[in-house]
């Protein structure tokens, strides 16, 4: 069975008449878009007609640009040395900067309309894009003058973006000195970090110690980068009128602080259960004082079952069918029509992702399939993203972008379907392995994410007053880990340099890039609780819910599934599922240790 995807539905090659022709047409669309905006967005006369015209031009432009850049980025993802792909990625990104001015002109135009709601009601097309337009209106509240916005965009290139590039460079080029089999080797940081998953306990500890030692080489540089980026964020938030960087992030995430507080209330209540899991894992590995950080990802038990690619397809499709025939048919079509690139090979990037190609109503999934059960779960996860895209295909492309906290909903849901199916037919040792891998992931998304949130919140608070030293940053990270992990971890073996390792801290555009993961996990788990309560009713509403994620705030879209995201009990119900798995894990672990 073919394990490489087909991109022919986008373009057959960069030299094809279609690709070259569309590049030329993109230039024409961008010029027309800019010229029209310059000429027509100076007054609010005939506002409804102007908004309709602008949106239609933007839709045409966005659809074409998405096709062009998707072909380049997907080609590059599986062929890193493809020079044409890299060339066109650069060219397209440069071309798109020409839309910055008309975007800002439209924002100013929308800001000047006092009765936007009335204008929207005059047109079915505008009503379809009501949420998109109201988000722009809200955003204009925090918009500076056009001259200031252009200046800020240029200054960022030598400010936060330059700091981010420097941090990326020092971490990606950092070599770690580590002794393996009596020989000292200089290995890239990702290689050494992956040793945390090794079955060799001595190698796990050695890799942890070598990693921490290596960070000393770049700690001052990383601290300077973090101070520079967070300082810029604080300055711009104050200029724009946000109460804090957290408020800005929440607005962009289409949620508010009451939702966040409800989630964290439930998370804090659940921490003792996670601590119990960490301590039990520590026992299994022979530790008495809690789990050392270097053993967080240590494998437990064994899941020996392997799959051919065809068997993986059959397993996923059959289990998806227990949920709905539409979900199963989508997954089967993705395999059949070569929407998946699953073959590991040289020049292909690691990991997995799903790219929803709205202009052609398809998706493309990249994975590196080796036959393991873990890889089957990964395929199910990415197919979930693809199904989310399927439910949005009839929406305008402007209504197809959903916020980060909802991005993992369908993927985690699909993953849960397959994991639960596997648990039903697994041996006790396999169940132990599957449960531990699931809890390991939950521990990262709930507990470690909470520690990252605590750390970043403290960074922003202290950075208002002064630049933070390396010692301060390390102490803050250790304190955050102690609060989140409690007695689940051995406090003699924590990770004071997680602020160096996590690239999320170094994006000025994505502050607090942590809590959306926790929300996504708990929201999806909460959906699964609803599914178990009334499967038939749930399935009927599920597609509608996914379809609405691109044009509603989180509270309104959750109401479709009768979920109150302001209720602490909702998050408790999600965490109860995880806590039940922790109890099962503890029971299986005790049996395992008795053998």
ZAMARGU-4260 file (C-alpha; in steps of 0.2 Angstrom, whole numbers, plus 5000, padded with zeros to 4 digits):
<rodrens>
0) 5000/5000/5000 | 5007/5017/4995 | 5013/5026/5011 | 5017/5043/5002 | 5004/5057/4999
5) 4999/5064/4983 | 4999/5083/4981 | 4993/5083/4963 | 4976/5089/4969 | 4985/5105/4973
10) 4999/5106/4959 | 5009/5093/4950 | 5025/5103/4951 | 5032/5120/4954 | 5036/5121/4935
15) 5018/5117/4930 | 5008/5129/4921 | 4995/5129/4935 | 5007/5134/4948 | 5016/5147/4938
20) 5000/5154/4932 | 4993/5155/4950 | 5008/5164/4956 | 5005/5177/4943 | 4987/5178/4947
25) 4992/5180/4966 | 5002/5196/4961 | 4986/5202/4952 | 4975/5199/4967 | 4986/5207/4979
30) 4988/5223/4969 | 4969/5224/4966 | 4966/5221/4984 | 4978/5235/4989 | 4973/5247/4976
35) 4954/5244/4980 | 4957/5246/4999 | 4967/5262/4996 | 4953/5269/4985 | 4937/5264/4994
40) 4941/5262/5013 | 4942/5281/5017 | 4924/5284/5020 | 4910/5273/5027 | 4898/5278/5013
45) 4889/5262/5006 | 4898/5253/5020 | 4889/5236/5018 | 4893/5235/4999 | 4912/5240/5003
50) 4913/5226/5017 | 4905/5213/5005 | 4917/5218/4991 | 4933/5218/5003 | 4928/5201/5010
55) 4925/5193/4993 | 4942/5199/4987 | 4950/5193/5003 | 4942/5176/5002 | 4948/5174/4984
60) 4966/5180/4989 | 4966/5169/5004 | 4961/5153/4995 | 4974/5156/4981 | 4988/5160/4994
65) 4983/5145/5004 | 4985/5133/4989 | 5001/5140/4984 | 5010/5140/5001 | 5003/5123/5006
70) 5010/5115/4991 | 5027/5123/4995 | 5026/5119/5014 | 5020/5101/5012 | 5033/5098/4999
75) 5047/5104/5010 | 5040/5094/5025 | 5044/5078/5016 | 5059/5084/5006 | 5069/5096/5017
80) 5082/5099/5003 | 5070/5104/4990 | 5077/5120/4984 | 5062/5125/4974 | 5050/5123/4989
85) 5061/5133/5000 | 5062/5147/4987 | 5044/5148/4985 | 5040/5148/5003 | 5051/5163/5005
90) 5044/5172/4990 | 5026/5169/4996 | 5030/5175/5013 | 5037/5191/5006 | 5022/5193/4994
95) 5010/5192/5008 | 5018/5206/5018 | 5010/5217/5004 | 4993/5214/5012 | 4998/5222/5029
100) 4993/5239/5024 | 4975/5235/5017 | 4972/5224/5032 | 4976/5239/5043 | 4965/5250/5032
105) 4950/5238/5034 | 4952/5238/5053 | 4952/5257/5053 | 4937/5257/5042 | 4927/5244/5053
110) 4932/5254/5068 | 4924/5270/5061 | 4907/5261/5059 | 4897/5265/5074 | 4882/5254/5069
115) 4891/5239/5063 | 4877/5227/5069 | 4864/5236/5059 | 4876/5236/5043 | 4878/5217/5045
120) 4860/5214/5046 | 4857/5221/5029 | 4866/5207/5020 | 4865/5188/5021 | 4883/5187/5016
125) 4888/5199/5030 | 4878/5189/5043 | 4888/5174/5038 | 4904/5183/5042 | 4897/5192/5057
130) 4908/5184/5070 | 4924/5188/5059 | 4919/5206/5057 | 4915/5208/5076 | 4932/5201/5080
135) 4940/5214/5069 | 4929/5227/5078 | 4935/5221/5095 | 4953/5220/5089 | 4953/5239/5084
140) 4950/5244/5102 | 4968/5239/5104 | 4975/5245/5088 | 4987/5260/5087 | 4989/5272/5072
145) 4993/5265/5055 | 5010/5273/5056 | 5013/5266/5074 | 5008/5249/5068 | 5020/5249/5053
150) 5034/5255/5064 | 5031/5242/5077 | 5031/5228/5063 | 5048/5234/5057 | 5055/5236/5075
155) 5050/5218/5079 | 5062/5212/5066 | 5076/5219/5076 | 5068/5216/5093 | 5058/5201/5098
160) 5060/5192/5081 | 5079/5194/5082 | 5079/5188/5100 | 5069/5173/5095 | 5080/5169/5081
165) 5095/5170/5092 | 5087/5158/5105 | 5083/5146/5091 | 5100/5146/5084 | 5109/5143/5101
170) 5098/5129/5106 | 5098/5121/5089 | 5117/5121/5088 | 5120/5116/5106 | 5130/5101/5107
175) 5129/5090/5123 | 5144/5081/5129 | 5139/5064/5135 | 5148/5048/5139 | 5141/5032/5130
180) 5149/5015/5131 | 5165/5023/5138 | 5166/5036/5124 | 5163/5054/5126 | 5151/5060/5111
185) 5145/5078/5106 | 5127/5075/5102 | 5113/5087/5097 | 5101/5092/5111 | 5086/5084/5103
190) 5095/5067/5102 | 5100/5068/5120 | 5083/5073/5126 | 5075/5058/5117 | 5086/5047/5128
195) 5073/5051/5141 | 5062/5038/5133 | 5075/5025/5133 | 5073/5008/5142 | 5090/5010/5149
200) 5088/5018/5166 | 5107/5023/5167 | 5106/5031/5150 | 5091/5041/5155 | 5099/5048/5171
205) 5116/5051/5161 | 5106/5061/5147 | 5097/5072/5160 | 5113/5077/5169 | 5122/5080/5153
210) 5108/5091/5146 | 5108/5102/5162 | 5126/5104/5161 | 5125/5109/5143 | 5112/5123/5146
215) 5126/5132/5156 | 5134/5136/5140 | 5119/5146/5134 | 5110/5151/5150 | 5115/5169/5149
220) 5111/5171/5131 | 5094/5163/5134 | 5090/5174/5149 | 5094/5189/5138 | 5082/5183/5124
225) 5068/5180/5136 | 5070/5197/5145 | 5070/5205/5128 | 5055/5197/5121 | 5044/5198/5137
230) 5050/5216/5140 | 5043/5220/5122 | 5027/5211/5125 | 5024/5221/5141 | 5028/5238/5133
235) 5016/5234/5118 | 5002/5228/5129 | 5003/5244/5139 | 5003/5254/5123 | 4988/5245/5116
240) 4978/5246/5132 | 4977/5228/5137 | 4977/5225/5156 | 4990/5212/5154 | 4998/5200/5142
245) 4986/5186/5149 | 4971/5197/5144 | 4978/5199/5127 | 4980/5180/5125 | 4963/5176/5132
250) 4955/5188/5120 | 4964/5180/5105 | 4959/5163/5112 | 4941/5168/5112 | 4939/5165/5130
255) 4940/5175/5147 | 4948/5174/5164 | 4933/5166/5172 | 4934/5151/5161 | 4952/5150/5164
260) 4950/5151/5183 | 4936/5138/5182 | 4948/5126/5173 | 4963/5129/5185 | 4952/5127/5200
265) 4948/5109/5194 | 4966/5106/5189 | 4973/5111/5207 | 4960/5099/5215 | 4966/5085/5204
270) 4985/5087/5207 | 4985/5075/5222 | 4979/5061/5210 | 4992/5065/5198 | 5005/5065/5212
275) 4999/5047/5216 | 5002/5042/5198 | 5020/5049/5198 | 5024/5041/5215 | 5018/5024/5209
280) 5028/5025/5193 | 5043/5030/5204 | 5040/5014/5214 | 5039/5003/5198 | 5056/5011/5194
285) 5064/5008/5211 | 5063/5026/5218 | 5058/5030/5236 | 5057/5049/5236 | 5046/5052/5221
290) 5049/5052/5203 | 5065/5060/5197 | 5063/5072/5182 | 5074/5061/5171 | 5062/5046/5173
295) 5046/5056/5169 | 5046/5047/5151 | 5053/5031/5156 | 5043/5016/5147 | 5033/5005/5159
300) 5026/4988/5154 | 5026/4983/5136 | 5014/4985/5121 | 5021/4972/5109 | 5008/4972/5096
305) 5014/4979/5079 | 5004/4984/5064 | 5007/4984/5045 | 5001/5000/5037 | 4986/4991/5030
310) 4982/4984/5047 | 4983/5001/5055 | 4971/5007/5042 | 4959/4993/5046 | 4960/4995/5065
315) 4957/5014/5065 | 4943/5013/5052 | 4934/4999/5062 | 4936/5008/5078 | 4930/5025/5071
320) 4915/5016/5064 | 4909/5013/5082 | 4907/5031/5084 | 4900/5035/5066 | 4900/5029/5048
325) 4905/5047/5043 | 4920/5047/5053 | 4925/5030/5047 | 4922/5034/5029 | 4933/5050/5030
330) 4947/5040/5038 | 4946/5026/5024 | 4945/5039/5011 | 4961/5048/5018 | 4971/5031/5016
335) 4963/5026/5000 | 4966/5043/4991 | 4984/5045/4997 | 4981/5060/5009 | 4994/5052/5021
340) 5013/5052/5020 | 5017/5039/5032 | 5034/5032/5026 | 5049/5037/5036 | 5064/5042/5025
345) 5079/5053/5024 | 5075/5072/5021 | 5058/5071/5029 | 5054/5080/5045 | 5051/5071/5061
350) 5034/5070/5071 | 5017/5072/5063 | 5004/5085/5058 | 4988/5088/5049 | 4986/5102/5036
355) 4968/5105/5032 | 4967/5111/5014 | 4951/5121/5014 | 4952/5127/4995 | 4952/5109/4989
360) 4941/5102/5003 | 4954/5089/5008 | 4968/5087/5021 | 4985/5080/5021 | 4993/5071/5035
365) 5011/5068/5038 | 5017/5054/5050 | 5032/5043/5052 | 5024/5026/5054 | 5035/5012/5061
370) 5021/4999/5065 | 5020/5003/5084 | 5004/5005/5093 | 5010/5023/5097 | 5011/5027/5079
375) 4993/5020/5076 | 4987/5032/5090 | 4996/5046/5081 | 4987/5042/5065 | 4971/5042/5074
380) 4975/5059/5082 | 4980/5067/5065 | 4964/5060/5056 | 4954/5068/5070 | 4961/5085/5064
385) 4957/5081/5047 | 4939/5077/5052 | 4938/5094/5060 | 4943/5101/5043 | 4930/5091/5034
390) 4916/5098/5045 | 4922/5115/5040 | 4923/5113/5021 | 4907/5121/5017 | 4911/5136/5028
395) 4919/5152/5021 | 4938/5151/5023 | 4937/5166/5034 | 4926/5155/5046 | 4937/5140/5046
400) 4950/5146/5058 | 4947/5140/5076 | 4956/5146/5092 | 4970/5136/5099 | 4960/5130/5114
405) 4948/5121/5103 | 4962/5115/5090 | 4965/5098/5099 | 4946/5094/5102 | 4943/5082/5087
410) 4960/5074/5087 | 4960/5070/5106 | 4943/5063/5104 | 4948/5052/5090 | 4963/5046/5100
415) 4952/5042/5115 | 4941/5031/5104 | 4956/5020/5098 | 4965/5020/5115 | 4949/5014/5124
420) 4946/5001/5111 | 4964/4994/5113 | 4962/4993/5132 | 4947/4982/5130 | 4957/4969/5121
425) 4974/4971/5129 | 4983/4959/5141 | 4986/4966/5158 | 5004/4970/5154 | 4999/4979/5138
430) 4985/4988/5148 | 4998/4994/5160 | 5009/5001/5146 | 4994/5009/5137 | 4988/5017/5152
435) 5005/5023/5158 | 5008/5031/5141 | 4991/5039/5141 | 4994/5046/5159 | 5011/5051/5155
440) 5004/5062/5141 | 4990/5069/5153 | 5003/5073/5166 | 5012/5084/5153 | 4997/5092/5147
445) 4989/5095/5164 | 5003/5096/5177 | 5018/5101/5168 | 5007/5114/5158 | 5002/5121/5175
450) 5020/5123/5180 | 5024/5132/5164 | 5009/5144/5167 | 5014/5148/5184 | 5032/5151/5178
455) 5027/5163/5164 | 5015/5172/5175 | 5028/5176/5187 | 5040/5181/5173 | 5028/5194/5167
460) 5025/5200/5184 | 5044/5202/5189 | 5049/5208/5172 | 5039/5224/5174 | 5051/5229/5187
465) 5068/5223/5181 | 5078/5211/5169 | 5078/5193/5177 | 5094/5185/5181 | 5098/5167/5177
470) 5097/5162/5195 | 5080/5170/5197 | 5074/5161/5181 | 5080/5144/5188 | 5073/5147/5205
475) 5056/5152/5198 | 5055/5137/5187 | 5060/5125/5202 | 5047/5134/5212 | 5033/5131/5199
480) 5038/5113/5197 | 5037/5110/5216 | 5019/5118/5216 | 5013/5108/5201 | 5021/5091/5204
485) 5021/5092/5223 | 5028/5076/5231 | 5025/5067/5215 | 5043/5071/5209 | 5059/5069/5219
490) 5064/5088/5223 | 5082/5083/5222 | 5080/5080/5203 | 5069/5093/5195 | 5073/5103/5179
495) 5078/5121/5182 | 5081/5125/5164 | 5064/5121/5156 | 5063/5139/5152 | 5078/5137/5140
500) 5071/5121/5133 | 5053/5126/5129 | 5053/5137/5113 | 5035/5143/5117 | 5042/5156/5129
505) 5051/5164/5115 | 5037/5170/5104 | 5031/5187/5106 | 5015/5183/5097 | 5010/5168/5107
510) 5011/5172/5125 | 5005/5159/5138 | 5006/5146/5124 | 5002/5133/5138 | 4985/5134/5145
515) 4976/5131/5128 | 4984/5113/5128 | 4976/5110/5145 | 4959/5117/5140 | 4960/5106/5124
520) 4963/5090/5133 | 4950/5093/5146 | 4937/5100/5134 | 4939/5084/5123 | 4938/5073/5138
525) 4922/5082/5144 | 4915/5079/5127 | 4919/5060/5128 | 4909/5060/5145 | 4894/5068/5136
530) 4896/5055/5122 | 4896/5040/5134 | 4880/5048/5142 | 4870/5048/5126 | 4879/5042/5111
535) 4866/5044/5098 | 4861/5062/5103 | 4880/5066/5104 | 4884/5060/5087 | 4870/5071/5079
540) 4877/5087/5087 | 4895/5083/5085 | 4898/5089/5067 | 4888/5104/5070 | 4899/5109/5085
545) 4915/5106/5075 | 4907/5117/5060 | 4904/5131/5072 | 4921/5132/5080 | 4928/5144/5067
550) 4914/5157/5070 | 4910/5158/5088 | 4919/5161/5105 | 4922/5146/5116 | 4907/5148/5127
555) 4895/5149/5113 | 4901/5135/5103 | 4902/5124/5119 | 4883/5127/5122 | 4880/5117/5106
560) 4885/5102/5116 | 4876/5107/5132 | 4893/5111/5140 | 4896/5126/5152 | 4914/5131/5151
565) 4912/5142/5166 | 4907/5127/5177 | 4921/5120/5188 | 4911/5104/5188 | 4913/5102/5169
570) 4932/5101/5171 | 4930/5090/5186 | 4921/5077/5175 | 4935/5077/5163 | 4948/5075/5176
575) 4938/5061/5184 | 4941/5051/5168 | 4959/5053/5170 | 4958/5049/5189 | 4949/5033/5185
580) 4963/5028/5174 | 4976/5033/5188 | 4967/5021/5199 | 4967/5007/5186 | 4986/5010/5183
585) 4989/5009/5202 | 4980/4993/5203 | 4989/4985/5188 | 5006/4992/5194 | 5003/4983/5211
590) 5000/4967/5202 | 5015/4969/5191 | 5026/4972/5206 | 5020/4956/5215 | 5026/4945/5200
</rodrens>
